[in-house]
């Protein structure tokens, strides 16, 4: 009993601290406490939009940028059919199981009209089957893995797929850079990374290049790549294909230069974060190339307008995820306006029939596989940010 | 043909040297963290799962000190003292009240403390990894010996770890406080009867253990150029494994365990498939514990009935 009485103040301290930490959270998580009014169908007075993004964790800048872009778009849209749009952001911490929980919560408790998200393919793949089963439209602005939209007719995306991105980079490596022998380093915990690795392998071999056999893998949250890089170096490649996410990639680039590897590393849109420059350091970042969705250097006045507004609002240059989040919400709003009925099936039909929507990441048409066919840009990574290299049309 | 195999052999030696160097560097970090685990366990039989968080706190204190313009030789002790103080406070308000409640409640409390710091850290500091500020000019410099690349950070980590361990050895074996620590660990009640303030000694043990972890945090921040609130999780677990591997409660065991684990991991990555890294590392743990249940340096003592 005595131990118990001693425990009570302890528990109190924890509870107080927990509440304090809850209070610090950003406003979007407050919706947790708003219980649903009834088990009724969708709200008739407002449009509830769910969003599942990694606001914390190793790919947190993706979530934060996406949501920044989405909020900017929402401000621009205003009301649709006289209804306010309410955005509920759920944090999936960059983890698949959390994504599945978040999608479930948005559907069951918040009764959302539609869901936007997530960014990393593994996370979107975890949530998509739940949305499909519940027949709630889920549109990802940034997940590029092929299998994401194959889940079903309620799942769509407004970005290009890895089948395109991987081919762009394989061609760039072989034709533009003239590289013939590649090593592929794969993030084994990521569907995105594995998908891109196989697309690149196929195209690079088809072009006449060789891919070094062997398993060069790591997993998310690894920090030490020195021994792995040593092994890569011994194979004597002239280019390294590294389809990973910026946190691990940044550390790897940094360590690679310290290990005396001065080859170009190539990557996909998973590198496209301002964090990459910081983590890789001035030496590590030089002379690598990535494919992405958007370049803030694009001279298109629409893009420049977006970049300026974003910088004014958030104080930093937008990355690809901000642009994709922005476009994603605009496409969603466009679909909501066109939707014949404001139920899930109506919104799905409108989304899937999106045609020639001009966004800042290009013209968006959702095809019969519910993918968007769009141009990609190849960027060079420099200490001062991503430099525009070329634009590749599908 | 013979020249081919000869140069193959030379390359193999360079490979081996590289993997060993990386392994010793990583192992030194595991060892520094494992020391705190093993000391705390030695003295109050608590597996302090929040120990990885002291490592994270140390790294962040170092991060903020250096970012505010403090030189490394000041930031480093600051981080050590800072994380030591946090550990003392945690011991006072969290562990001491339940010290006699049994082992399981203490273990659960330690897990809770660990999660608390991880998520509190994400909330207040932000969850994204932060680049560690440049400390000195020597950072990132590499020396090349044939095909072996040695970075100054690796030298700093290994030598700092060595110095701290010598210091710890001296502290535990050649000072009055060390004697009191050993006495408390051996028999707490008898130590109390001999006039030792065991509460103070336990606090001090937490302080020393956590400051070593804090030191490791700063070193790792420099080495990998990154700090983040969840950074203590994996090294914390690995260090716990290292402590058990060497024989938990035995100070040299923690060092040995850390080095064995670090080297094993890097050899697996280098000569085999990196996917198996943790599987092999933990396989080794299971194997050693099957053969020597008390750990590498542990003595098998029969339980008294």
Interface residues (C-beta under 8 A of the other chain):
Chain A: X3 X6 X7 X9 X10 X13 X14 X17 X18 X21 X24 X25 X55 X56 X57 X58 X60 X61 X64 X93 X188 X215 X216 X217 X218 X221 X223 X224 X226 X227 X228 X230 X231 X234 X247 X250 X251 X254 X258 X259 X260 X275 X278 X279 X281 X283
Chain B: X11 X15 X18 X19 X22 X23 X26 X93 X94 X97 X98 X100 X101 X112 X116 X119 X120 X122 X123 X124 X126 X127 X128 X129 X130 X131 X140 X142 X144 X149 X151 X220 X224 X225 X226 X228 X230 X231 X234 X266 X269 X270 X273 X274 X275
